[in-house]
Amino acid sequence: MLWLMNNGRGERIRTFDPLVPNQMRYQAALRPDIQYSNRMKRVLFLSTQYFYKQSLSTFESMSSEHPSLPWLEPGHPFPPVEYAWPRQSEAPGLLAVGGSLSTDTLMRAYGHGIFPWFSDGQPILWWSPDPRMALRSSDFRLHRSLRKTLLRFKNDANCGIRFDTAFAQVIQACASAPRNGQRGTWILPTMVQSYIDLHHAGHVHSIETWINGELVGGLYCVALGHAVFGESMFAKVPDASKIALAALVGFCREHAIQLIDCQQNTAHLASLGAKEMPRREFIAHIALAQKKPNLDWRFSPLYWQHVLSV
């Protein structure tokens, strides 16, 4: 439902209430390794046909048992990340609804520590969780079995890492990759096209694992200067996505990139060294990192030394 509220400056802004019954249905946003309780899924109600405006007096008389969400018109600024739903809420980090997935909007979102994440039929949902999951390049855990795999991969002339040679294939593969316990994907066709556009603008990159001339795994990430935001990965053969992540870590260490954003806490990422950090620290980091010059996103086999020699 759409409401009108005062923003404290005498201006009325529209907000979206995700918990209004009868006019919404729910579907959990799908993210690798993220599982939701039925109560949390209830938060992700989506509008099927209409939003209804209510008067300010009606809004002010609402129960405050749960927060509302600002409804964004395309091109409008995001609310401060401090307004995101808190950790103890039913959807921690949920910040706003609506807007668009234009290149400019996505760049503004990532530049402020905000990312889109929604499922088929839902409006665009924008998130900025606190704490934030991130992988410091210095903390990457190269387990013994993966080290052996990387050494074989590095020494095999039929194996290689490429950057940005098959971005569309990578994001499509991420979108169609099966996930345990999930029947769909959050990487929808509209999101695929939007990130392809952002790739053409030079701000999204694919890290690709190739074996015998075939793309067998990889990941893609958003990059603003030295601020790197991991998005999704896939693997058609065992460890192919981990090899791509190790290559990204080697690239980051070569270029003194300290942090790779992982967005949400998952057991898989934690096993590779990712940890939660306060959102304010994450925002402070990306504010400085994105001011640095854009990098030359090309991979050299010499970068393996930054991973294998540690």
N, C-alpha and C positions, 0 to 999 in steps of 0.2 A: 504494500500500500504506500502511496505517496502522501507525505505530510508536509506542512509548512511550519517552519520554526524560525526563531530569531537567532541570528549568529552573534549577538552581543554588540553589534555595531548599528543596530536599528534596521538591519536588512533581513528580509525573509529569504530563507533558502529551503529547497525541497529536500526531504529526507525519505529514505526507503525503510519500511519496517518489515523485516523478513519473517516475523512470527505471527502475522495476521492470518487467521484461519480462513478457510473457504475459498479465498481468491488465489491461493498459492498451493503448489505441490512441491515435494522435496526430492532432491537427488544429490547424493554426496559427490562433492568434487573428487576426482580421481587423481591421486598422486602416488608415485611408487612408494610402497612400504607404509603408507599412511592408512591407518584403520580408524573408523569413527564409530562411536556409540550411536544408538538410535536417537538418543536425546540430542547429540550434536548434529546429526543429520537434519533434525527438525529445524535447525537454524537456517539451513540452506534452501528454504522455500523459494520458489521462483514464480515470477508473474507469467501466466499463460496468455492473457489477452489484454487486460486493462489495469492501469493504475488510477487511483481515485484521490483527488485533492480533498483535504479537509481543512477546516478553518484553524487559525492559530489557537483559538480558545479551546477547540476540541483537542488539539495536540497537547496543550499545556495541562489538560485534565487527564491525560493518559496515565496509566500505571507506569512507574519507572522500574519495573522488575527486570527489564532488559533494555539495553541501549538501542537507539535507532541508527540508521545508516544514511549518510548523505547520498543523494542521488545526483550524479554528475551529468551535465550536458556535455556533448563533444567539445573539446577545447578548453573546458573550464579547469581551474587549478584544483589540485588534490588538497584535501584537508591535511592539517599537520598529522604526522604519524602517531603522535601522542594520543590522538583521538581513536586509534584502533581499539577494538575490543580487547580487554585485558586477558591475561593468562588464565584466570579462573572462570572466564565466561565459556559459553557453549561453542564459540568459534574464535579461539584466540588469534588475534592479528587481523581480523576482518575490519577493513577500513572504510570502504565505499562501494557503491554499485553504479553501473552505467558507464557513460563516457564512450570512448572508442579505442580501437587498437591501431590507430594511425602511428606512423613512425615517430612523429613529434611527441605524441602522448606517451608512447612506450619509453622514449628517451628521458622524458621528464619523470616518469614513474621510477625507472631504475635509478636515475640520478638522485632520487629522494628515498631510496630503499623500499620501494613499493613494486609489487609484481602482480600480474593477472593470473587468475586460477579459477576456472569454472567448468561446468559440464554442459553437455548438449541440452538446449532448451532454457538454460539459465541466462539471466543478464550477466554482463561482465562483472566479476567480483574482484576487488582489489585488496591486497593483503600486505601487512607489514608486521610480522610477529615479533614479540619480545618475550624471551630471548631469540636471537637469530642464530641459526646453524651455519657455521662457516668452517672451511678447511684452510688452516695456515699452511702455506707451501712447505714450511720447515717441519710441520707435524705429520706429513704424509707417512703412513705406515706401509712399508714394503714387506709384506709377509714372505717367509722363506719360499713357499710354493710359487708365489707371484714373481719373486726374484728369479727363480729358475725359468719360469715361463718367459720373462722379459729377456733373459740372456739368450734363450733359444730364438726368440723372435728377432732380437737385434742382430744375431749372427746368421740369419737365414736370408739369402738374397731375394727370396720370393715373398718376403714380408716387409712391410713398411708403414710408416705413419705419413699421412698427408693432411694438410690444412686447406679447407675451403675449396676442394675440388669437386665435391658432390653434396653440397649443403642440402638441396631439396631432397635427395635420397636419405640423408641422415635424419632430417626432421620427420619425413614420412615414416621411416623405420621406427623412430621413437614413438610416433603416434599409433602405430599398429602393433608394437611389441606387446605380447601377452604379459599381464601382471597377475601374480598370485592373488586370488580372492577378488578379482575385479573383472567386470564384464564390458568395460568400455574404456574410454580415454578422455583425458582433459585437454589433449592437443587436438582441437577441432579444426576443420578445414579453414574457417576464418582466421584462427590463430596461426595455422601453418602459413597462409598467404601473408599475414602481417609480419611474421618473422622472416619470411623470404624477402619482403620489402626492406626490412631492417638490415638484413644481410647485404642486400644490394647497396644500402647506404653505408656499409662498412662497419656496422656495429654488432653483428652477430657472426660467430665463426663456428665451423664444424671441425672437430678433431676426429680423424678417420683412421680406422685400423683396416689395412688391406693385406690379404693373403692370396697369393696366386692370381692376382689381378681382380679379386673380388672384394667388395666392401663387406666385411664380416662383423663390424661393430663400430661404435663411436659415440660421440656426444656433441652437444652444441651449447654454446655459452654466449651471453651478451657481454660486450666489452665497451666501456667508456673510459678512454685513456688507460690508466692502469687498474681500473676497477673492473673486476671480472665476476660475472654472475652465472654460475652453472645452472643449466635448465633441465636437461633430460639426457638419458643414455640408452643404448640398446646393444645387444650382443646376439649374434647368430651362432657363434661358437663360444665355448667356455673361455672366460677371462678377456674377451675382446674389448668389452667396455672398460675393464680395469686397465688394460694396456693403454687405451686412449686417455684415461684419467692420469696415468703415470706420465704419459707424454705431455699432457697439459701441465702437470706439476714441474716437469723438467724445463718446459718453456718458461713457466713463471719464475723458477729459480734463476734461470739465465738472465731474465729481465728485471729481477728484483721485485716481482709482484708478490706481495706478502699474503694475500688473502683470496680465496675463491669462495664466493657465496654459495651456500647449499640450501638456503631458504628454510626448510623444515627438518626437524630432527628425525632421522631414520636409523635403524640399527645397522644397516649396510654402510651408510656414510660414517657412522661412529666407528665402525670396525676399521675404517681406512684412515682414521685420525681426525675427523671433523668433530668440532665441539661447539656447544652453545656459548654465545657471548651476549652481553647486554646490547639491546638495540642502539642505545645512545652511542656506544663505542663503535658499533658497526657503521652507523650513519656518519660519525666523525671520520672514520677511515675512508669511506667512499667519497666524502666531500673533498678530501685532499687528493685521493688517488685519481679521480676522474679529471682533475686539472692537469695531469701530466700528459705529454704527447701520446697520440695513438701509436700503437706498436706495429711493426712489420710482422704480420701473422704468417710466418713460414717456419716449418720445422726442420731442424738439422739433426742428423744422427748423433752429433756431438753432444746434444742436450741430454742424452741418456746418462752421461757421466754424472750429471747432477742428481740422478735418481739412484743409480747402481753403485756409486762410490760412497754413498752415505752409510 
